[in-house]
Amino acid sequence: MPEQTECGVPKKKERTEKEYKDLVNRLSRIEGQVRGVKGMLERDAYCIDILVQVAAVNAALNSFNKILLANHIKTCVAQDVREGKEETIDELVSIIQKLMK
């Protein structure tokens, strides 16, 4: 469930056109990689070959997360801290802990 503001409205983030396009392009490539893994499975590819491709998908998702997290820190977190919204730090710590599992 998405994070919500104090009045129960879901939080949103406006992104620049470039940021949006870059993130969508990365996700599209990852989606293609996942379809490729599925195709390998359907063609009875060797397990190790599939595992190598899954590792590549994981690396691509981790890269996506790093970019998104960096953008979040530079924009949302920085602004909230300037405005005195210290709860944003707790939110950031929580998501970093989830990402590092």
C-alpha positions in Angstrom: 0.0 0.0 0.0 1.4 3.4 -0.9 2.6 5.8 1.8 0.0 8.4 2.7 0.0 11.9 4.0 -1.4 12.8 7.4 -4.9 13.4 5.9 -4.8 9.9 4.2 -4.0 11.1 0.7 -1.4 8.9 -1.1 2.0 10.6 -1.5 3.0 11.4 -5.0 6.2 12.4 -6.7 6.4 14.6 -9.8 9.3 13.6 -12.0 10.9 15.4 -14.9 10.2 14.1 -18.3 13.8 12.8 -18.6 13.7 11.1 -15.2 10.4 9.4 -16.1 11.6 8.3 -19.5 14.9 6.9 -18.1 13.1 4.9 -15.4 10.5 3.6 -17.8 13.1 2.6 -20.3 15.1 0.7 -17.6 11.9 -1.1 -16.5 11.1 -2.0 -20.1 14.5 -3.5 -20.6 14.1 -5.5 -17.3 10.7 -6.6 -18.5 12.3 -7.9 -21.7 14.9 -9.7 -19.7 12.3 -11.4 -17.6 10.4 -12.5 -20.7 13.7 -13.9 -22.0 14.1 -15.9 -18.9 10.6 -17.3 -19.3 11.4 -18.2 -22.9 14.5 -20.0 -21.8 12.5 -22.0 -19.3 9.9 -22.8 -22.0 12.7 -24.0 -24.3 14.1 -26.2 -21.6 17.4 -24.2 -21.4 20.1 -25.5 -19.1 19.6 -24.4 -15.4 22.9 -22.6 -15.1 22.1 -20.5 -18.3 18.8 -19.5 -16.7 20.4 -18.7 -13.4 23.0 -16.4 -15.1 20.1 -14.5 -16.8 18.2 -14.2 -13.5 21.4 -12.8 -11.9 21.4 -10.2 -14.7 17.8 -9.3 -14.0 18.6 -8.9 -10.3 21.5 -6.7 -11.1 19.3 -4.5 -13.4 16.6 -4.2 -10.7 19.3 -3.2 -8.2 20.6 -0.6 -10.5 17.0 0.7 -11.0 16.6 0.9 -7.2 19.9 2.8 -6.8 18.9 5.4 -9.3 15.4 5.8 -7.8 16.7 6.0 -4.3 19.4 8.5 -5.2 16.7 10.7 -6.9 14.5 10.3 -3.8 17.2 11.4 -1.4 18.2 14.4 -3.6 14.6 15.6 -4.0 12.0 14.3 -1.5 14.2 13.6 1.5 16.2 16.8 1.1 13.1 19.0 0.9 11.4 17.3 3.8 14.4 17.7 6.0 14.7 21.4 5.1 11.0 21.7 6.1 11.6 19.9 9.4 9.8 16.7 8.6 12.1 14.4 10.5 9.8 11.4 10.0 11.2 11.2 6.4 14.5 10.0 7.8 12.8 7.1 9.6 11.0 6.3 6.3 14.4 6.4 4.5 16.1 4.1 7.0 13.2 1.7 6.8 13.3 1.4 3.0 17.1 1.0 3.0 16.8 -1.8 5.5 14.2 -3.5 3.2 16.5 -3.0 0.1 19.4 -4.6 1.9 17.7 -7.8 2.8 
